[in-house]
Amino acid sequence: MNNDVAIIGIGLHPFGRTDGLSGQQQGAHAVREALKDAGVAWSQVGVAYGGSQDAGNADALGNLLGLTGVPFVNVANGCATGGSALASVIAAIQSGMAEIGVAVGFDKHPRGAFNPRPRDWGLEDWYGETGMMLTTQFFALKTRRYMFEHGITDDALVRVAQRAFRNGALTPHAWRRRELGYAEIAESMPVNLPLRKYMFCNPAEGGAALVLCSARHARKYTDRPIIVKAAVMRTRHHGSFEVFSPGLAAEQAPAPTVTASRAAFELAGVGPRDIGVIQLQDTDSGSELIHIAENGFCEHGEQAHLLRSGATEIGGRLPINTDGGCLANGEPVGASGLRQVIEVCAQLRGQAGQRQVPGRPRLGYTHVYGAPGVSAVCILQAG
């Protein structure tokens, strides 16, 4: 175990809409649940990292959890906020800064699409005037191009969403818990073609938290630690086409997901075929399609066959987004990446209920991706 870090507690506030509770209150709930799961007190936590896009500073959770003087760092990395907070806590524990750390994310987004401003992302107003600041438009354009290049049809987009809602129906804490039929998805309202209404996730509310410690000490707190074998975050290179890219380079560079994934597999000393349960960023059906290949789980163009064969189902050889992913849970930006980790921990512990992957997987994988080209990958192992 050397310098490994273990997850000893997981906590979640259900995603969706929770009137009467602020995003910070939902984050504090998640931390309390994670502390209870780990059997430790907030006063024992030596370092914390957390983030939120629209619900205030994470370090203000101290007002709700207790003012203990803990070093609490705010993290802001778009959809990769949770993964970045996790990687930061791990580095702090590995450095000897603290024995116990907390990673937390939460959010409470207003209804409707995200409405970022071009200048906040280093862009001029023309980019917004073309409609490209609306991420549904960007992801549709990127998906259409990808499908054309690799011979993928709309059928694959429908199957991604159908599986997401089927799995969400088995997940008590998911927001969307109604299974949708193929035709209902395929004939739903066009948003930005080829992507339709039920192929997109929704901004949402919720909180997620993890308690971690050095793997050497994990058995003091739990008899079912989850070892973090890799937690890697990477940003884009020149030439990769990402959210808020103002143009296409003549020669395309690998996406940050590709570089993060390769680094994580190398650090963990495993490969894609070793992974037993997978969480991939699925802000929309097209993004999941792209991410299956970018994370090394298939070749580009093979996704349609995987989906039709059932390989990505809970009982398949590549179970993906077993809790329904962002499509069924919604995406409170600060919490979404940690929700992925919590689902994999539940699977590795054998506690996933109706959505449990058969055979008690030993290794799990999580991946988040966000603007303006940030990706975080985590590989977890049952202790």
DALINFEN-V343546 format. One record per residue. N is the residue number from 1. SS is DSSP state (H for helix, E for strand, L for the rest). PSI is psi in whole degrees, 0 to 359 (NA if undefined). NEAR is the number of other ideal C-beta (glycine too) atoms within 12 Angstrom. Layout:
<<N:SS:PSI:NEAR> <N:SS:PSI:NEAR>>
This chain:
<<1:L:336:19> <2:L:251:10> <3:L:19:18> <4:L:154:30> <5:E:144:45> <6:E:146:42> <7:E:123:51> <8:E:352:42> <9:E:140:42> <10:E:143:45> <11:E:143:42> <12:E:139:43> <13:E:128:43> <14:E:142:31> <15:E:161:49> <16:E:230:35> <17:L:124:24> <18:L:88:26> <19:L:142:11> <20:L:350:9> <21:L:132:23> <22:L:165:25> <23:H:320:42> <24:H:321:35> <25:H:323:28> <26:H:323:45> <27:H:317:53> <28:H:321:36> <29:H:314:32> <30:H:319:49> <31:H:315:46> <32:H:319:30> <33:H:320:28> <34:H:320:45> <35:H:318:34> <36:H:318:22> <37:H:324:31> <38:H:343:38> <39:L:31:20> <40:L:164:30> <41:L:155:21> <42:H:327:31> <43:H:343:16> <44:H:350:27> <45:L:127:42> <46:L:347:28> <47:E:148:35> <48:E:143:47> <49:E:140:43> <50:E:167:53> <51:E:161:51> <52:L:145:43> <53:L:316:39> <54:L:3:31> <55:L:20:38> <56:L:176:26> <57:L:137:25> <58:H:328:46> <59:H:344:29> <60:H:351:25> <61:H:338:43> <62:H:330:27> <63:H:332:18> <64:H:331:26> <65:H:334:34> <66:L:136:20> <67:L:91:14> <68:L:358:21> <69:L:7:14> <70:L:137:31> <71:E:115:22> <72:E:114:36> <73:E:131:26> <74:E:136:29> <75:L:133:38> <76:L:101:29> <77:L:42:37> <78:H:219:43> <79:H:343:48> <80:H:13:49> <81:H:312:46> <82:H:314:58> <83:H:325:53> <84:H:322:43> <85:H:318:49> <86:H:312:54> <87:H:324:43> <88:H:318:41> <89:H:318:49> <90:H:314:42> <91:H:322:26> <92:H:318:32> <93:H:318:39> <94:H:330:27> <95:L:349:18> <96:L:6:15> <97:L:326:23> <98:L:157:30> <99:L:323:29> <100:E:134:39> <101:E:160:47> <102:E:135:56> <103:E:132:56> <104:E:145:66> <105:E:149:62> <106:E:163:53> <107:E:163:47> <108:E:91:35> <109:L:146:31> <110:L:158:18> <111:L:152:15> <112:L:174:12> <113:L:154:24> <114:L:147:35> <115:L:66:18> <116:L:158:27> <117:L:133:15> <118:H:316:23> <119:H:337:14> <120:H:343:20> <121:H:18:27> <122:L:23:15> <123:L:160:23> <124:L:168:17> <125:H:332:15> <126:H:329:14> <127:H:320:26> <128:H:324:23> <129:H:335:12> <130:L:350:17> <131:L:1:17> <132:L:346:31> <133:L:340:30> <134:L:111:26> <135:H:336:39> <136:H:323:35> <137:H:315:26> <138:H:310:36> <139:H:326:44> <140:H:317:31> <141:H:314:27> <142:H:319:37> <143:H:315:41> <144:H:315:25> <145:H:316:19> <146:H:315:34> <147:H:319:28> <148:H:316:15> <149:H:330:17> <150:H:12:24> <151:L:39:16> <152:L:137:35> <153:L:174:22> <154:H:336:29> <155:H:320:23> <156:H:323:38> <157:H:319:44> <158:H:317:35> <159:H:325:36> <160:H:311:52> <161:H:320:45> <162:H:316:36> <163:H:321:45> <164:H:312:50> <165:H:329:38> <166:H:316:36> <167:H:324:43> <168:H:327:38> <169:L:341:25> <170:L:1:29> <171:L:110:39> <172:L:328:23> <173:L:2:37> <174:L:159:38> <175:L:307:36> <176:L:106:35> <177:L:27:26> <178:L:124:20> <179:L:135:23> <180:L:141:31> <181:L:164:17> <182:H:310:23> <183:H:322:12> <184:H:321:19> <185:H:312:32> <186:H:333:27> <187:L:9:16> <188:L:167:25> <189:L:130:15> <190:E:138:18> <191:E:290:26> <192:E:101:26> <193:L:141:22> <194:L:9:33> <195:E:132:42> <196:E:177:30> <197:H:310:26> <198:H:13:34> <199:H:2:45> <200:E:149:42> <201:L:171:47> <202:L:144:34> <203:E:146:37> <204:L:196:43> <205:E:158:43> <206:E:173:47> <207:E:150:51> <208:E:142:58> <209:E:150:53> <210:E:145:57> <211:E:131:49> <212:E:157:54> <213:E:173:41> <214:E:137:33> <215:H:335:30> <216:H:332:21> <217:H:2:24> <218:H:323:32> <219:H:347:18> <220:H:334:19> <221:L:332:31> <222:L:153:29> <223:L:9:15> <224:L:57:25> <225:L:152:35> <226:E:119:48> <227:E:131:37> <228:E:106:48> <229:E:337:38> <230:E:141:35> <231:E:104:46> <232:E:137:38> <233:E:136:40> <234:E:152:35> <235:E:175:26> <236:L:155:31> <237:L:162:22> <238:L:128:18> <239:L:350:18> <240:L:140:31> <241:L:105:33> <242:L:175:41> <243:L:129:38> <244:L:18:34> <245:L:127:29> <246:L:359:22> <247:L:170:17> <248:L:132:16> <249:L:155:16> <250:L:325:9> <251:L:119:11> <252:L:135:21> <253:L:159:21> <254:L:145:27> <255:L:158:36> <256:H:332:43> <257:H:319:43> <258:H:313:31> <259:H:323:29> <260:H:317:44> <261:H:312:42> <262:H:319:25> <263:H:321:26> <264:H:315:38> <265:H:319:29> <266:H:316:18> <267:H:321:22> <268:H:343:28> <269:L:30:14> <270:L:176:23> <271:L:173:18> <272:H:325:28> <273:H:346:15> <274:H:346:24> <275:L:133:40> <276:L:342:34> <277:E:140:48> <278:E:137:47> <279:E:122:52> <280:L:147:53> <281:L:122:51> <282:L:57:46> <283:L:337:47> <284:E:166:45> <285:H:321:50> <286:H:321:43> <287:H:318:47> <288:H:317:48> <289:H:311:48> <290:H:319:41> <291:H:334:47> <292:H:316:44> <293:H:318:32> <294:H:333:35> <295:L:2:45> <296:L:11:34> <297:L:351:36> <298:L:172:32> <299:L:156:16> <300:L:130:24> <301:L:346:21> <302:L:352:23> <303:H:321:40> <304:H:317:28> <305:H:317:22> <306:H:315:31> <307:H:316:33> <308:H:328:22> <309:H:348:18> <310:L:8:19> <311:L:332:24> <312:L:4:41> <313:L:168:29> <314:L:323:36> <315:L:6:22> <316:L:181:25> <317:L:344:25> <318:L:68:38> <319:L:118:36> <320:E:134:50> <321:L:61:52> <322:L:340:47> <323:L:6:53> <324:L:354:43> <325:H:199:49> <326:H:329:51> <327:H:319:48> <328:H:331:42> <329:H:342:46> <330:L:171:39> <331:E:89:48> <332:L:109:47> <333:H:313:51> <334:H:332:54> <335:H:342:59> <336:H:315:57> <337:H:324:54> <338:H:331:59> <339:H:320:58> <340:H:312:49> <341:H:320:50> <342:H:319:50> <343:H:317:53> <344:H:320:48> <345:H:316:48> <346:H:320:37> <347:H:316:43> <348:H:333:40> <349:H:346:32> <350:L:29:21> <351:L:23:22> <352:L:7:31> <353:H:228:20> <354:H:338:20> <355:H:13:36> <356:L:129:26> <357:L:131:40> <358:L:152:18> <359:L:9:18> <360:L:79:19> <361:L:150:33> <362:L:330:25> <363:E:138:35> <364:E:163:45> <365:E:135:52> <366:E:149:55> <367:E:128:56> <368:E:153:53> <369:E:138:54> <370:E:174:45> <371:L:150:36> <372:L:34:30> <373:L:60:35> <374:E:134:39> <375:E:140:47> <376:E:134:50> <377:E:139:52> <378:E:136:54> <379:E:125:48> <380:E:149:48> <381:E:136:34> <382:E:132:31> <383:L:NA:29>>
